[in-house]
């Protein structure tokens, strides 16, 4: 079997869950830096990554639809209050995944 990244692709369940939980918390922390997601997640009681206790908490996060984004664009103008993760954060996320995989 060929692997792109064997350490990550064959990681045991518990370290995988811990890595996913860490990444989910980080993603929520990044999302609430925008007014759009701060309001959206605030409505379900999430103000930051610390409010995510387990991977089951993913169910609390509402889906974002095209209509949600369009409505935000109408309210806030082109670009709205949505932000894209900076490239250095993407690189850091990849580094953390590799480190967690061992």
N, C-alpha and C positions, 0 to 999 in steps of 0.2 A: 504494500500500500504506500502510495506517495503522499506525503504531507507537505503543506506549505509551511506550517509552523508546528512541528510535532509536539513540542512542550504544551502549547495552548490547546491543540486539537485532541490531546489524549489526557488532559488534566483530570484528576479525580473530582468527584461530584462536590465535596465540601469546599475545596479551594475554588472551584468554579463558581459556586454560589456566593462565596465571600467576595470574589472579584466582581461578579455581576452586581451585588449589592453596593459595593464601593462605587462602581461606575454609575449606577442608578442615582445614588445620592449626589454624586458629582454633577450629573446631568441636571438634576433638579436644582441644585445650587446655581448652576449657570443659567437655567431657564428663568428663575425668579429675579434675575438681574434686569429683565425686561418688564415693562409695565403690563404687557399683554398676559404673560404667563404668571406674573405676580398676582394679578386679579383672578385669572382663571384657576390657578392652584389654590389661592386663598379661599375661594368659594368652597373648596372641599377640605379645608383645614390644613393645607400644606403651605408652610411659609419658607421652607428650606429643606435641604437634604437630611437634616437631623430628624425630620418628621417621618422619614422612611425608616421603619424599624426592621422589616423583613421584605423579601421579594414579593410576598403576598400583597404588600401595600401598593404594588404596581396597579392593582385593580382600582385603587382610589383615584388614579390620575385619569382625567377625562380625555377622550379622543379629541383631537383638533381636526375639524373638517374644513373643506374649502370655503364653505359659507362663513365659518368663524373667522377665517383669515380675511375674506372679502369684507365682512362687517367691520373688522378692525381697520382695514385699509380705508374704508369710507370714513370712519371716525378720526383716524390719525393721518390720513394722506398716504401717498405712495411710500411704501416701505413700512408704514405703520410703526408699531412699537415692537417689531420682531427683530431679533438679532441672530446672527450666524456665529457659530463657535469659531474663534480665531484659530488660525493654522497652528500656532504654537501650542494651543490646548489640545488639538488633535494629536500632535506629535507626543505630547505628555501622556495622553490616554493610551497610546500605543506602547509607550515605554512602561507604563504601569501594568498593562496586560502581560507584557513579556516578563517583567519582574515577578509578577504573581504566579506565572506559570513555572517559574523556577529555572 
